[in-house]
Amino acid sequence: MFHRPTESALARHLLRLRYPTPQERATLEPVWREVTARAGVEGRAYELWVEDSDSLNAVAAAGHIVGVTSFALNRLPNGELAAVMAHELGHHVGGHAWSGLLGHWYALPGRIAWRLLRAVTGFLFHVSRAFSCIGVAFFGLCVGGIAFATISTLYGLPLLLLGMPYALAAVGRRSELRADRHAAALGFAPMLAAVLEKLHQQEQEQERLAAAGQGGGEPPKETAASRLLSSHPDYHTRLHHLQEYLQPAR
């Protein structure tokens, strides 16, 4: 995180990014210069990377990484590409990239604990069902007693551990809205709204294909838990927060 060669290794091996080709750099660098000039920051302090992907996406990571997908680079007009890069710059100047990476590591124990808890309780529940209702009731009493004893003995720390992924996801959603506002304040609000519309259409298409692959019918509905664990607000929320920048000047 604090060492440029380590950041490059992170970009290559963890994020699956690569350096732009000369043709890609010829497209990216003028757009990036415009964005950083509007923001009043030194653009050369950051490194531009590309991810080979057919999805519309971008990333701000560690201290100096700004990556865009090849789809965004090749399919978006320069104005919309600038809006995407201004959003990622907002993550950097707001400190979101650092805090997000640290938060990911700090949340790992909580995520592992949740998965272990779900696996163990699921297994025990299936075993208890073999003993009819009495077995299920006994299972519930045992789990409740163990949970209460653990929480009371450790002064509620397990609840903090289990709740950390949800708290960090909420912080991530707030960071996304702040990065949107950063891009909008630089004058990219209409272009960012157009990108959000394309993202929304892409998500709907992916849901449709997933439903078709499962034999048709309605696309799977997002659960409350998955919404709470999502690091990004939904399309309607993000567009709502952009409305003040999209209103015509009076």
QUILINVEN-V445649 format. One record per backbone hydrogen bond with DSSP energy under -1.0 kcal/mol. CO is the residue of the C=O (numbers start at 1). NH is the residue of the N-H. Records with the same first field share a line. If there is no record, write none. Layout:
CO = NH ; NH
This chain:
3 = 7
4 = 8
5 = 9
6 = 10
7 = 11
8 = 12
9 = 13
10 = 14 ; 15
11 = 17
18 = 50
21 = 25
22 = 26
24 = 28
25 = 29
28 = 32
29 = 33
30 = 34
31 = 35
32 = 36
33 = 37
34 = 38
35 = 39
36 = 40 ; 41
42 = 45
43 = 46
47 = 66
49 = 68
50 = 18
51 = 53 ; 70
53 = 71
57 = 69
59 = 67
61 = 65
64 = 47
65 = 61
66 = 49
67 = 59
68 = 51
69 = 73
70 = 74
71 = 75
72 = 76
77 = 81
78 = 82
79 = 83
80 = 84
81 = 85
82 = 86
83 = 87
84 = 88
85 = 89
86 = 90
87 = 91
88 = 92
89 = 93
90 = 94
91 = 96 ; 97
92 = 95
95 = 99
96 = 100
97 = 101
98 = 102
99 = 103
100 = 104
101 = 105
102 = 106
103 = 107
107 = 111
108 = 112
109 = 113
110 = 114
111 = 115
112 = 116
113 = 117
114 = 118
115 = 119
116 = 120
117 = 121
118 = 122
119 = 123
120 = 124
121 = 125
122 = 126
123 = 127
124 = 128
125 = 129
128 = 131
129 = 132
131 = 135
132 = 136
133 = 137
134 = 138
135 = 139
136 = 140
137 = 141
138 = 142
139 = 143
140 = 144
141 = 145
142 = 146
143 = 147
144 = 148
145 = 149
146 = 150
147 = 151
148 = 152
149 = 153
150 = 154
151 = 156
154 = 157
156 = 160
157 = 161
158 = 162
159 = 163
163 = 167
164 = 168
165 = 169
166 = 170
167 = 171
168 = 172
169 = 173
170 = 174
171 = 175
172 = 176
173 = 177
174 = 178
175 = 179
176 = 180
177 = 181
178 = 182
179 = 183
180 = 184
181 = 185
183 = 188
184 = 187
188 = 192
189 = 193
190 = 194
191 = 195
192 = 196
193 = 197
194 = 198
195 = 199
196 = 200
197 = 201
198 = 202
199 = 203
200 = 204
201 = 205
202 = 206
203 = 207
204 = 208
205 = 209
206 = 210
207 = 211
208 = 212
209 = 213
211 = 216
212 = 215
223 = 227
224 = 228
225 = 229
234 = 238
235 = 239
236 = 240
237 = 241
240 = 243
242 = 245
